[in-house]
Protein backbone atom coordinates (compact mmCIF):
# COMPACT_ATOMS: atom_id res chain seq x y z
CA UNK A 1 0.00 0.00 0.00
CA UNK A 2 1.23 3.50 -0.78
CA UNK A 3 2.48 5.73 2.02
CA UNK A 4 -0.34 8.17 1.28
CA UNK A 5 -2.90 5.49 2.14
CA UNK A 6 -1.10 4.53 5.35
CA UNK A 7 -1.10 8.16 6.49
CA UNK A 8 -4.79 8.41 5.75
CA UNK A 9 -5.51 5.35 7.87
CA UNK A 10 -3.58 6.90 10.77
CA UNK A 11 -5.52 10.15 10.39
CA UNK A 12 -8.82 8.30 10.32
CA UNK A 13 -7.92 6.30 13.40
CA UNK A 14 -7.16 9.53 15.23
CA UNK A 15 -10.47 11.01 14.14
CA UNK A 16 -12.39 7.97 15.39
CA UNK A 17 -10.58 8.10 18.70
CA UNK A 18 -11.46 11.77 18.95
CA UNK A 19 -15.14 10.94 18.53
CA UNK A 20 -15.03 8.57 21.50
CA UNK A 21 -13.22 11.12 23.67
CA UNK A 22 -15.76 13.79 22.76
CA UNK A 23 -18.65 11.66 24.02
CA UNK A 24 -16.77 10.91 27.26
CA UNK A 25 -16.12 14.60 27.82
CA UNK A 26 -19.79 15.45 27.28
CA UNK A 27 -20.88 12.85 29.84
CA UNK A 28 -18.43 14.14 32.45
CA UNK A 29 -19.57 17.72 31.89
CA UNK A 30 -23.23 16.80 32.25
CA UNK A 31 -22.65 15.00 35.54
CA UNK A 32 -21.09 18.11 37.07
CA UNK A 33 -23.90 20.55 36.15
CA UNK A 34 -26.29 21.84 38.83
CA UNK A 35 -30.00 21.16 38.46
CA UNK A 36 -30.69 24.85 37.90
CA UNK A 37 -28.66 24.75 34.69
CA UNK A 38 -30.63 21.93 33.07
CA UNK A 39 -31.47 23.91 29.93
CA UNK A 40 -27.89 24.96 29.44
CA UNK A 41 -26.80 21.36 29.97
CA UNK A 42 -29.23 20.13 27.31
CA UNK A 43 -27.99 22.78 24.87
CA UNK A 44 -24.42 21.77 25.53
CA UNK A 45 -25.29 18.09 25.01
CA UNK A 46 -26.97 18.82 21.69
CA UNK A 47 -23.95 20.83 20.61
CA UNK A 48 -21.69 17.95 21.55
CA UNK A 49 -23.87 15.41 19.75
CA UNK A 50 -23.87 17.58 16.62
CA UNK A 51 -20.09 17.85 16.75
CA UNK A 52 -19.78 14.11 17.21
CA UNK A 53 -22.10 13.41 14.26
CA UNK A 54 -20.03 15.79 12.14
CA UNK A 55 -16.82 14.05 13.15
CA UNK A 56 -18.32 10.64 12.39
CA UNK A 57 -19.54 11.86 8.99
CA UNK A 58 -16.10 13.16 8.12
CA UNK A 59 -14.52 9.89 9.23
CA UNK A 60 -17.01 7.88 7.17
CA UNK A 61 -16.29 9.99 4.09
CA UNK A 62 -12.59 9.44 4.63
CA UNK A 63 -13.07 5.69 4.87
CA UNK A 64 -15.08 5.65 1.63
CA UNK A 65 -12.39 7.65 -0.19
CA UNK A 66 -9.75 5.27 1.09
CA UNK A 67 -11.73 2.22 0.03
CA UNK A 68 -12.26 3.72 -3.42
CA UNK A 69 -8.53 4.41 -3.77
CA UNK A 70 -7.70 0.82 -2.82
CA UNK A 71 -10.20 -0.53 -5.35
CA UNK A 72 -8.74 1.75 -8.03
CA UNK A 73 -5.43 -0.08 -7.51
CA UNK A 74 -7.11 -3.43 -8.15
CA UNK A 75 -7.33 -4.47 -4.49
CA UNK A 76 -11.07 -5.09 -4.28
CA UNK A 77 -10.89 -7.70 -1.54
CA UNK A 78 -8.69 -5.44 0.60
CA UNK A 79 -11.28 -2.66 0.37
CA UNK A 80 -14.15 -4.73 1.81
CA UNK A 81 -13.23 -4.43 5.53
CA UNK A 82 -13.09 -0.65 5.08
CA UNK A 83 -16.60 -0.57 3.61
CA UNK A 84 -17.72 -2.75 6.53
CA UNK A 85 -16.17 -0.27 8.97
CA UNK A 86 -18.01 2.56 7.21
CA UNK A 87 -21.29 0.69 7.74
CA UNK A 88 -20.60 0.49 11.47
CA UNK A 89 -19.57 4.12 11.65
CA UNK A 90 -22.77 5.24 9.90
CA UNK A 91 -24.92 3.30 12.32
CA UNK A 92 -25.94 0.87 9.59
CA UNK A 93 -27.80 3.21 7.26
CA UNK A 94 -29.49 1.71 4.17
CA UNK A 95 -27.13 3.58 1.84
CA UNK A 96 -24.05 2.31 3.67
CA UNK A 97 -25.23 -1.27 3.20
CA UNK A 98 -25.80 -0.61 -0.51
CA UNK A 99 -22.22 0.68 -0.84
CA UNK A 100 -20.95 -2.46 0.90
CA UNK A 101 -23.10 -4.63 -1.36
CA UNK A 102 -21.80 -2.89 -4.47
CA UNK A 103 -18.21 -3.44 -3.31
CA UNK A 104 -18.88 -7.13 -2.63
CA UNK A 105 -20.50 -7.48 -6.06
CA UNK A 106 -17.46 -5.93 -7.74
CA UNK A 107 -15.25 -8.35 -5.81
CA UNK A 108 -17.32 -11.35 -6.89
CA UNK A 109 -18.54 -12.01 -3.34
CA UNK A 110 -22.14 -12.67 -4.35
CA UNK A 111 -23.42 -14.11 -1.07
CA UNK A 112 -21.97 -11.22 0.94
CA UNK A 113 -23.35 -8.73 -1.58
CA UNK A 114 -26.83 -10.22 -1.32
CA UNK A 115 -26.72 -10.09 2.48
CA UNK A 116 -25.68 -6.43 2.43
CA UNK A 117 -28.41 -5.44 -0.02
CA UNK A 118 -31.03 -7.32 2.00
CA UNK A 119 -29.84 -5.60 5.17
CA UNK A 120 -30.52 -2.30 3.40
CA UNK A 121 -33.97 -3.46 2.33
CA UNK A 122 -34.77 -4.55 5.89
CA UNK A 123 -34.44 -0.90 6.89
CA UNK A 124 -35.79 0.64 3.69
CA UNK A 125 -37.96 -1.87 1.75
CA UNK A 126 -38.32 0.43 -1.27
CA UNK A 127 -34.62 1.30 -1.60
CA UNK A 128 -34.25 1.13 -5.39
CA UNK A 129 -30.45 0.82 -5.33
CA UNK A 130 -30.71 -2.17 -3.01
CA UNK A 131 -33.36 -3.76 -5.24
CA UNK A 132 -31.09 -3.26 -8.22
CA UNK A 133 -28.27 -4.88 -6.29
CA UNK A 134 -30.30 -7.95 -5.29
CA UNK A 135 -31.39 -8.48 -8.89
CA UNK A 136 -27.86 -7.97 -10.19
CA UNK A 137 -26.54 -10.63 -7.81
CA UNK A 138 -29.17 -13.10 -9.02
CA UNK A 139 -28.17 -12.51 -12.65
CA UNK A 140 -24.50 -13.02 -11.81
CA UNK A 141 -25.43 -16.24 -10.03
CA UNK A 142 -27.15 -17.55 -13.16
CA UNK A 143 -30.72 -16.94 -11.94
CA UNK A 144 -32.08 -14.34 -14.37
CA UNK A 145 -35.72 -15.42 -13.98
CA UNK A 146 -35.54 -14.85 -10.22
CA UNK A 147 -34.05 -11.40 -10.82
CA UNK A 148 -36.84 -10.12 -13.07
CA UNK A 149 -39.24 -9.02 -10.32
CA UNK A 150 -36.75 -6.92 -8.37
CA UNK A 151 -35.08 -5.45 -11.47
CA UNK A 152 -38.45 -4.62 -13.03
CA UNK A 153 -39.29 -2.69 -9.86
CA UNK A 154 -35.91 -1.00 -9.55
CA UNK A 155 -35.49 0.20 -13.15
CA UNK A 156 -38.42 2.66 -13.32
CA UNK A 157 -37.73 3.88 -9.79
CA UNK A 158 -34.12 4.72 -10.62
CA UNK A 159 -34.74 5.58 -14.28
CA UNK A 160 -31.05 5.20 -15.12
CA UNK A 161 -29.33 3.60 -18.07
CA UNK A 162 -27.53 1.15 -15.78
CA UNK A 163 -30.78 -0.04 -14.21
CA UNK A 164 -32.54 -0.59 -17.55
CA UNK A 165 -29.43 -2.24 -18.99
CA UNK A 166 -29.30 -4.76 -16.14
CA UNK A 167 -33.02 -5.42 -16.54
CA UNK A 168 -32.45 -5.99 -20.27
CA UNK A 169 -29.64 -8.45 -19.58
CA UNK A 170 -31.86 -10.45 -17.20
CA UNK A 171 -34.72 -10.46 -19.72
CA UNK A 172 -32.37 -11.58 -22.49
CA UNK A 173 -31.02 -14.48 -20.43
CA UNK A 174 -34.58 -15.41 -19.47
CA UNK A 175 -35.52 -15.59 -23.15
CA UNK A 176 -37.79 -12.53 -23.01
CA UNK A 177 -36.35 -10.87 -26.09
CA UNK A 178 -39.11 -8.34 -26.93
CA UNK A 179 -39.03 -7.06 -23.34
CA UNK A 180 -35.23 -7.02 -23.36
CA UNK A 181 -35.09 -4.95 -26.52
CA UNK A 182 -37.53 -2.46 -25.01
CA UNK A 183 -35.39 -2.18 -21.86
CA UNK A 184 -32.19 -1.69 -23.85
CA UNK A 185 -33.99 0.89 -25.97
CA UNK A 186 -34.82 2.89 -22.84
CA UNK A 187 -31.24 2.51 -21.60
CA UNK A 188 -29.87 3.82 -24.90
CA UNK A 189 -32.19 6.82 -24.73
CA UNK A 190 -30.79 7.62 -21.29
CA UNK A 191 -27.15 7.06 -22.31
CA UNK A 192 -26.88 7.23 -26.12
CA UNK A 193 -23.06 7.29 -26.10
CA UNK A 194 -22.59 4.18 -23.95
CA UNK A 195 -21.13 1.61 -26.34
CA UNK A 196 -21.59 -1.29 -23.93
CA UNK A 197 -25.32 -0.69 -23.64
CA UNK A 198 -25.68 -0.24 -27.41
CA UNK A 199 -23.77 -3.50 -27.89
CA UNK A 200 -26.20 -5.30 -25.57
CA UNK A 201 -29.03 -3.84 -27.62
CA UNK A 202 -27.48 -5.18 -30.83
CA UNK A 203 -26.86 -8.63 -29.36
CA UNK A 204 -30.49 -8.86 -28.26
CA UNK A 205 -31.55 -7.90 -31.78
CA UNK A 206 -29.33 -10.64 -33.22
CA UNK A 207 -30.86 -13.19 -30.84
CA UNK A 208 -34.31 -12.03 -31.98
CA UNK A 209 -33.27 -12.62 -35.62
CA UNK A 210 -33.39 -8.93 -36.42
CA UNK A 211 -30.10 -9.00 -38.29
CA UNK A 212 -30.50 -5.63 -39.94
CA UNK A 213 -30.89 -3.76 -36.65
CA UNK A 214 -28.06 -5.71 -35.05
CA UNK A 215 -25.64 -5.11 -37.93
CA UNK A 216 -26.47 -1.42 -38.28
CA UNK A 217 -25.74 -0.80 -34.61
CA UNK A 218 -22.59 -2.94 -34.44
CA UNK A 219 -21.07 -1.39 -37.56
CA UNK A 220 -21.42 2.04 -35.98
CA UNK A 221 -19.92 0.81 -32.73
CA UNK A 222 -17.00 -1.04 -34.32
CA UNK A 223 -16.00 2.05 -36.28
CA UNK A 224 -16.33 4.41 -33.33
CA UNK A 225 -13.03 6.08 -32.33
CA UNK A 226 -13.64 5.06 -28.70
CA UNK A 227 -14.50 1.41 -29.45
CA UNK A 228 -12.40 -1.17 -27.64
CA UNK A 229 -11.35 -4.69 -28.61
CA UNK A 230 -14.33 -6.25 -26.81
CA UNK A 231 -16.73 -4.22 -28.98
CA UNK A 232 -15.01 -5.41 -32.13
CA UNK A 233 -15.18 -9.01 -30.91
CA UNK A 234 -18.91 -8.61 -30.39
CA UNK A 235 -19.15 -7.22 -33.92
CA UNK A 236 -17.60 -10.45 -35.21
CA UNK A 237 -20.08 -12.46 -33.15
CA UNK A 238 -23.01 -10.52 -34.62
CA UNK A 239 -21.63 -11.01 -38.11
CA UNK A 240 -21.50 -14.73 -37.50
CA UNK A 241 -24.97 -14.90 -35.95
CA UNK A 242 -26.55 -12.95 -38.80
CA UNK A 243 -24.88 -14.93 -41.58
CA UNK A 244 -22.29 -12.37 -42.71
CA UNK A 245 -18.97 -14.05 -41.88
CA UNK A 246 -17.22 -12.78 -45.00
CA UNK A 247 -17.49 -9.19 -43.77
CA UNK A 248 -15.34 -10.10 -40.79
CA UNK A 249 -12.48 -10.94 -43.14
CA UNK A 250 -12.58 -7.58 -44.92
CA UNK A 251 -13.69 -4.94 -42.40
CA UNK A 252 -10.76 -2.68 -41.57
CA UNK A 253 -12.15 -1.98 -38.08
CA UNK A 254 -11.18 -5.52 -37.09
CA UNK A 255 -7.51 -5.12 -37.95
CA UNK A 256 -6.38 -5.54 -34.33
CA UNK A 257 -7.97 -9.01 -34.10
CA UNK A 258 -5.98 -11.96 -35.37
CA UNK A 259 -7.42 -14.12 -38.12
CA UNK A 260 -7.35 -17.07 -35.75
CA UNK A 261 -9.42 -15.20 -33.18
CA UNK A 262 -11.90 -14.01 -35.79
CA UNK A 263 -12.37 -17.55 -37.14
CA UNK A 264 -12.90 -18.89 -33.62
CA UNK A 265 -15.54 -16.27 -32.84
CA UNK A 266 -17.33 -16.89 -36.12
CA UNK A 267 -17.42 -20.64 -35.47
CA UNK A 268 -18.93 -20.19 -32.02
CA UNK A 269 -21.42 -17.62 -33.34
CA UNK A 270 -22.48 -20.05 -36.03
CA UNK A 271 -23.15 -22.71 -33.41
CA UNK A 272 -25.36 -20.26 -31.51
CA UNK A 273 -27.26 -19.53 -34.68
CA UNK A 274 -28.13 -23.21 -35.00
CA UNK A 275 -29.82 -23.33 -31.57
CA UNK A 276 -33.59 -22.96 -31.49
CA UNK A 277 -34.26 -22.30 -27.79
CA UNK A 278 -33.99 -18.56 -26.95
CA UNK A 279 -32.64 -19.20 -23.45
CA UNK A 280 -30.00 -21.60 -24.73
CA UNK A 281 -28.93 -19.11 -27.40
CA UNK A 282 -28.72 -16.27 -24.87
CA UNK A 283 -26.71 -18.41 -22.44
CA UNK A 284 -24.29 -19.47 -25.16
CA UNK A 285 -23.94 -15.88 -26.33
CA UNK A 286 -23.25 -14.71 -22.79
CA UNK A 287 -20.31 -17.11 -22.62
CA UNK A 288 -18.46 -15.45 -25.51
CA UNK A 289 -19.79 -11.88 -25.87
CA UNK A 290 -17.76 -9.01 -24.43
N, C-alpha and C positions, 0 to 999 in steps of 0.2 A: 504494500500500500504506500502511496506517496506521502511524503512528510506533511503536505498540506492537509491531507485527510486525518492524519494522526493528531495534528494540532487542533483540528476542528472537533475531534472526539473529546480531547482534553477540555476544550472550551465548553462543550455541551455538558460534560460531566460536572464542571464547576457551576454551570447555570442550574442544573438539576439540584445540586447540593444547596445552592442558594435558595431555591424554592422551599426546601424542607426547613431551612433555618428561619426563613421568613415566617412560616406558620408557627414555629416554636416561639419566636419573639412575640407574635401577636397574642398567643395564649398566655404568656407570662405577663404581658402588659395588661390584659383584661383581668387577670386574677388580682392585680394590685390596685384596681380602680375602686373608689368609694361608690356606694350605692347612689349617692346624689348625682354622680356623673354618668348615669346609665346611658343617656342619649349620646353623649360624647364618645362613650366606649363603643356603642353600636356603630357610630360613624367611623370611628377608627378601624373597627373590625371590617366594615365594608370596604374601606380604603385598602386595607391589607389584603383582603380577598381579591379585589380587583387587580392589585399589583401582582399577586401570586398567579392569577389567571393569565395576566399578560406575560409573565415570565415563562409559564408553561407553554403558552402559544408560541413564543419565540423559540423555545427549546424544541417544540414539535416541528416547527418549520425548519430548524437547523438539521434535525434528524432526517427529514424528508429530502432536503438538499443533499445531504451526505449519502443517503441511500441511492438517490438518482445518479450521483457522481460515480458510485461504485458500480452500478448497473451499466453506466456508459463505458466502463472499462471492461465489460464482459463478465463481471463477477456477480451474476444474478443470485446465486445461492447465498453468497456472503452478504447480500443486501437484505435478505429476509428477516434476520433477527432485528435489524434496525427498524424495519417497518412494523414488526411486532412490538418493539419498544414504543414506537409512536402511537400505536393503538392504546397501550397502557397509559401513556402520558395524556392522551386526549380524553381519557375516561371511557373509552370504547364507543366512540361516536359511530353512526352508520357509515359516514364517509371514510373514516379511518379504516374500517373493516373492508370497504371496497378497494381502497388503495392497497391493502395487504393482499386481498384476493387477486387484484390485477398483477401484483408482483409475483405471486405464486404461479399464476397462469403463464406469465412470461418465462418463468423458470421451469415450466413443465411439471409443477407439483399440483396436479389436478385435484386430488382429494383435499389438500390443504386449501386450495383456492375455493372449492365448493363450500367448505366449512366457513371460510371467512365471509363469503357472499351471503350465506344463509344466516350468519350472525348479524349481518347488517339488516337483512330482511326481518329478522326477529324483532328488531327495534323500529324498523321503518318498512312495513310490508309493501309499500308502493314505491320503494326506492328503485328507480328505473335503471340506474347504473348497476345495481346489484342483480336485478333481473337479467340484464344483458350478460353479466358475468356468469350467472348460473347456466344460462343457455349456451354460452360460449364454451364452458367446460364440457357440457354434454356433447356438443359437436366434436370437440377434440377427443373425447372418449369414444367416439364412434356411435353415438346415440342421437342422431339428428332428429328422429321422430319425437323423442322425448323433449327435445329443445324447442320445438315449434311453438308451444303454448307460451312459454316465458319470453321468447324472442319476439313473437307476434305482439305481445303486450308492451315490451320495452321499446320497440322501434318507433311507433307513433308517439310515445311519451317523450322520447329523446329527440326524435326527428333529426337525426344526424346520418351522414353518409355511412359511417362505421356501423351503426346499428342496423340500417337497412341492408348493408352488405352482408353482415353476419346472418341476418334472417334469410337472405337470398341463398347463401351457402347451405344453410340447413335445409331449405326447401329443395335445393338442387339434389342434395344427397338423399333426401327422402323421396325423390322422384316426382316432386311437384313442380314441374318445369314452367307451366304458365305463371304460377304464383312467384316462382323464383325470378323470372324475367321481369315481372312487374316490380318486385323489390329492388332488383339491380337498376331498373330504370329510374326509380325514385332516388337511389343512392347516387347515380350519375348526375341527376339534376342538382343534387346538393353539392356534389364535388366533381364537376365536369372534367377537371384536369388530372384526376387520380387514375393513373394508368392501371393500377392493380384492380380497381373496381370495374373499369371498362373491360379489362381482360376477363374478369369473372362473368360479366354480361355477355361477352362474345362466346365464352365456353358454354354457357347455358343455352345460347342460341344454337350452337353446333349440336349439342345434345338433343335439342328439340327439332333437329333436321332443318333448321333455317340457315342454310349455308350462306346465302347471300348476305344476311345481316352479320353473321359471324365473320365472314371474310372482309367485309367492308370495314368493320371496326378494327380487326387485327392488322390489316394493312396499314391503317392510320397509326396504330400504336407502334408497330415494328419500325416504321420510318420516322417516328418522333425523335427529336434530338436528345430527349431525356430517357428514352427507352433503355432498359438494361437487358442483360443476356437472358434472364428468365422470361421476359416478355417475348423475345424472339423465339425462344424454345416453345412457348405456348402458340406462337404463330405457326410454327411447323406442325404442332399437334392439330391445330384447326385445319391446316391444309390437308393433313392426312385424313382427318375425320370427314371432311367435305368432298373428298375425292379429287384433290388438286395437288398430288405429290410432286408433279413436274415443276411447279412454281417454286418449290423449296430448293431446287437445284439451280435456279437462275436468279432468284431475288437477291439483289446486292445487299439488302439490309441484313442478310444472314451470313455475311462474310466472316464474322468472328466465330461461327460454329463450324466445327470440323465436319467433313462429309460423313464420317463414321457416326458422329452424334446425330446428324440429321437423318441418316438412314434408320438408325435405331428408334428415333422418335416417330418417324413415319410408320415403321412396322408396328409399334405399339398402338399408334392411333388407328391404324387399319384394323387391328384386332378389336378395338373398342367399337368401331363402326359396325362390326359383324354381330355385336350383342343386341338382343332385342329388348331386354328388361331395362327400363330407365334407371332403376336404382343400381343395377350391376354396372351399367355404363358410367354413371356418375362416380361410383366407387372406384372403378378402374381409372377414370380420368383423374380423380383426386390423387391417385398414386404417382402420376407422372407430371401433372401440370404444375407450373411454377418452379 
